[in-house]
Amino acid sequence: MSTHTIKKNACVVSMAETQHRQRAWEIAAAVPDPEIPSLTIEDLGILRRIEITSNGVVVAHISPTYSACPAVMAIEEAVEQALTAAGYRTEIKRVISPAWTTDWITDMGRKKLKDYGIAPPDKASPSARALFSDPVVACPRCDSTRTEKVSEFGSTACKAHYKCEACNEPFDYFKCL
């Protein structure tokens, strides 16, 4: 076999693997978050990587939003089920380093949060002072910044509960991590 043929075959295999990986990514990426079903795990930025092992197993690398997130096992199981239903042999790897940050939420994810009635987080601030002060949070319904924090914890630990003083509606704010 000539060198040219080997390179050509390697290229074909590489293209097939790329398409295979892309299809697996699309399937896993479409899995909804069990706590906020209008968001996918891709929107949240927790689907880190898809790899195909030499024996054809699809490995989905997923990061929890925080170490005690109760939804992480449900997400991992849902990804495994979606990939298995598509005919893949599957493995899930939990990735904890680097730690997930709200900066990984996509622009579409931020829009979906707002549309769902949850104020999306701002991009993280490197300022230490910002870690110890309450952010200015705009109401996801009327966009007013005349809001007040009611409780440090909302419907889940990663959200705080707020009330809008302009429209009097309560809402959750997805905390900046």
PLY file of the C-alpha trace (Angstrom):
ply
format ascii 1.0
element vertex 177
property float x
property float y
property float z
element edge 176
property int vertex1
property int vertex2
end_header
0.00 0.00 0.00
1.42 3.37 -0.93
1.95 6.24 1.51
-0.66 8.26 -0.38
-3.30 5.56 0.11
-2.54 5.29 3.83
-2.90 9.06 4.27
-6.10 9.04 2.25
-7.57 6.19 4.35
-6.52 7.91 7.56
-8.28 11.06 6.38
-11.48 9.13 5.61
-11.39 7.47 9.03
-10.79 10.84 10.64
-13.75 12.40 8.79
-16.00 9.48 9.75
-14.90 9.75 13.38
-15.53 13.51 13.32
-19.06 12.96 11.98
-19.65 10.20 14.52
-18.46 12.46 17.35
-20.58 15.38 16.07
-23.73 13.22 15.98
-23.03 11.95 19.52
-22.45 15.56 20.65
-25.78 16.68 19.18
-27.64 13.85 20.92
-26.03 14.50 24.31
-26.24 18.29 23.95
-30.03 18.11 23.50
-30.58 16.53 26.93
-32.60 18.98 29.04
-31.61 20.09 32.51
-34.01 18.34 34.93
-34.36 21.45 37.12
-34.81 23.95 34.27
-36.20 21.90 31.37
-36.14 24.80 28.92
-32.31 24.60 29.05
-30.15 21.88 27.58
-26.91 20.72 29.09
-25.19 22.43 26.16
-26.91 25.74 27.07
-25.57 25.36 30.61
-22.07 24.60 29.36
-21.80 21.39 31.38
-21.30 19.06 28.39
-17.55 19.42 28.14
-16.46 16.95 25.50
-17.38 13.86 23.52
-14.70 11.37 22.62
-14.80 8.07 20.78
-12.49 5.40 22.18
-10.53 3.03 19.96
-13.15 0.33 20.61
-16.01 2.64 19.59
-17.36 3.67 23.00
-18.75 7.19 23.16
-17.44 8.92 26.27
-19.41 12.00 27.36
-17.53 14.33 29.71
-19.93 16.27 31.95
-19.30 18.81 34.71
-21.70 19.37 37.59
-22.73 22.98 38.14
-21.45 22.56 41.69
-20.15 19.60 43.70
-23.38 18.94 45.62
-25.72 19.41 42.66
-28.53 16.88 43.16
-29.31 16.83 39.43
-25.89 15.63 38.24
-26.72 11.93 38.46
-30.04 12.45 36.67
-28.22 14.38 33.92
-25.58 11.68 33.53
-28.26 8.97 33.34
-30.27 10.98 30.78
-27.18 11.46 28.58
-26.34 7.77 28.82
-29.93 6.81 27.93
-30.07 9.22 24.97
-26.80 7.96 23.52
-27.68 4.31 24.15
-31.08 4.79 22.48
-29.21 6.13 19.44
-27.21 2.89 19.26
-24.01 3.97 20.98
-22.06 2.08 23.61
-21.64 4.77 26.21
-19.54 5.86 29.15
-20.03 8.99 31.25
-17.11 10.77 32.89
-17.69 13.42 35.52
-15.25 16.30 35.10
-14.67 18.46 38.17
-11.57 20.36 37.12
-11.61 23.05 36.08
-14.76 23.71 38.04
-17.84 24.80 36.11
-18.65 28.50 36.18
-21.72 30.44 35.13
-19.51 32.06 32.49
-19.94 28.78 30.57
-23.68 29.35 30.15
-24.17 30.16 26.47
-25.82 33.35 25.27
-28.77 31.20 24.16
-28.83 29.66 27.64
-28.98 33.12 29.24
-31.86 34.06 26.96
-33.68 30.82 27.77
-33.24 31.45 31.50
-34.77 34.91 31.18
-37.62 33.61 29.01
-38.27 30.95 31.67
-38.55 33.67 34.34
-35.12 33.26 35.93
-32.74 36.20 35.95
-29.51 34.99 34.28
-26.17 35.61 35.96
-23.81 38.31 34.81
-20.38 37.26 33.69
-18.18 36.58 36.70
-16.27 39.51 38.10
-12.63 39.03 39.07
-13.12 41.55 41.87
-13.07 40.06 45.37
-15.51 42.77 46.47
-18.05 41.50 43.94
-18.02 38.13 45.70
-19.31 39.70 48.92
-21.83 42.18 47.59
-25.25 41.60 46.12
-25.39 42.10 42.36
-27.83 44.41 40.66
-30.37 41.94 39.31
-32.83 42.89 36.59
-36.31 41.41 36.72
-36.67 38.80 33.94
-40.26 39.93 33.34
-40.08 43.73 33.17
-36.29 44.38 33.10
-36.47 46.74 36.09
-33.41 46.81 38.32
-35.56 47.88 41.26
-35.32 44.42 42.77
-34.68 43.09 46.23
-33.23 39.81 47.43
-35.76 37.94 49.55
-33.66 34.86 50.29
-30.13 33.68 49.54
-31.63 30.42 48.30
-34.41 30.07 45.77
-35.96 26.93 44.33
-32.49 25.34 44.25
-29.22 26.14 46.00
-27.75 27.67 42.82
-30.49 30.31 42.72
-31.44 33.18 45.02
-35.02 34.39 45.43
-35.82 38.01 44.48
-38.85 40.27 44.23
-39.33 43.03 41.68
-40.47 46.31 43.21
-41.69 47.58 39.83
-44.02 44.72 38.81
-44.25 43.03 42.24
-43.42 39.62 40.77
-41.17 37.14 42.60
-38.40 35.44 40.61
-35.24 33.41 40.96
-31.78 34.70 40.08
-29.23 32.15 38.87
-26.25 32.98 41.11
-22.96 33.94 39.54
-20.35 31.29 40.30
0 1
1 2
2 3
3 4
4 5
5 6
6 7
7 8
8 9
9 10
10 11
11 12
12 13
13 14
14 15
15 16
16 17
17 18
18 19
19 20
20 21
21 22
22 23
23 24
24 25
25 26
26 27
27 28
28 29
29 30
30 31
31 32
32 33
33 34
34 35
35 36
36 37
37 38
38 39
39 40
40 41
41 42
42 43
43 44
44 45
45 46
46 47
47 48
48 49
49 50
50 51
51 52
52 53
53 54
54 55
55 56
56 57
57 58
58 59
59 60
60 61
61 62
62 63
63 64
64 65
65 66
66 67
67 68
68 69
69 70
70 71
71 72
72 73
73 74
74 75
75 76
76 77
77 78
78 79
79 80
80 81
81 82
82 83
83 84
84 85
85 86
86 87
87 88
88 89
89 90
90 91
91 92
92 93
93 94
94 95
95 96
96 97
97 98
98 99
99 100
100 101
101 102
102 103
103 104
104 105
105 106
106 107
107 108
108 109
109 110
110 111
111 112
112 113
113 114
114 115
115 116
116 117
117 118
118 119
119 120
120 121
121 122
122 123
123 124
124 125
125 126
126 127
127 128
128 129
129 130
130 131
131 132
132 133
133 134
134 135
135 136
136 137
137 138
138 139
139 140
140 141
141 142
142 143
143 144
144 145
145 146
146 147
147 148
148 149
149 150
150 151
151 152
152 153
153 154
154 155
155 156
156 157
157 158
158 159
159 160
160 161
161 162
162 163
163 164
164 165
165 166
166 167
167 168
168 169
169 170
170 171
171 172
172 173
173 174
174 175
175 176
